[in-house]
Amino acid sequence: MEYIIEKGSPVDLSDRLDKEKRCYELLDGLGIAYDRIDHEPLMTIEACAGVDAALETEVCKNLFLCNRQETRFYLLMLPGEKKFSTKDVSSQLGVARLSFAKAEYMEKYLDITPGSVSVMGLMNDTENHVQLLIDEELLKTDKFGAHPCINTSSLRLKIADLMDKILPAMHHEPIIVKL
């Protein structure tokens, strides 16, 4: 399939979800340049391979995790092909073993659904219920791919913009982990 790369937000936002519109408003308001591809819904990291190749980005996996008591929530960003162990992440954080959090918490705190997990969802977490975790390997890349809170579009963003502009605007401080 051939993908068309567009610069910035869509010209016509009338058929876009509010959460997607808010994502573009945030990026545009911060003066961040980004590329976008609109596509069919992509539910897995494997399904995103073609879009990631077209965007020439590091494939980024986003996992929504919680502690056993479901009282602490984490969004883990790591390279798409990288395997991770909840035990390794748990020990670095000093918490009981982590597991995948329920979709209801993802919707409640990030206003996103399974298959659309993205660091951009943190813009909806105004009370900081979710701690961002970034694998140190991602910080060695220049750009990364992310959904704008919906899995029918993908963005290419700069890691520097994420760290220096986007996360501060979202009031989220990441914890860097080594996987």
C-alpha positions, 0 to 999 in steps of 0.5 A: 500500500502506498501512503501519502505523507502530509505536513501538519494537521488535516485541513478539514477536521470535521470528520475527526474525533475531538481527542485527535483535534486536541492533539493537533491543537497542542502540537500546532500551538507549540509550533511543532513541525510534524508529518502525518499519514492517514490510514486504515485502523492499525491495531498492533505494532506489526500492522504499523510496519508499512506506515513506519517505513513510509515515515522512516521512523523508529517503530515505537511500542506503547504499553499501558501498565499498572501495579497489582493493586491497580493504583499506579499506572504507567505508559511505557515507550520502547522500540517496537521490536524490543522485548521487555520483561515486567520484572525488569521494569518493576525492579527499576521502579521499585514496585510490585510486578507490573501487568497490562492495565485494563482498557477502562483505565486507559480510557479514563486517564488517557482518553484512548482505546486499545490499539491507539495507545500513544504518548499523546494521550498524556495530554488528557491526563491533567491530574497526572495519574499516569507515569511516563516511562521511556526506554533509554534506547528511544532517546538515541533516535532523532524521530519517532512515530505516534498516533494522535490518540486514534489509530487511523493516523500516525505522526512523525515527531522529533524526540527533542520536541517530545522531551523539550516541548510536548512533555513539559506542556503536558506537565509530565516528567518521564522516568528513563528505564533500561530494558 
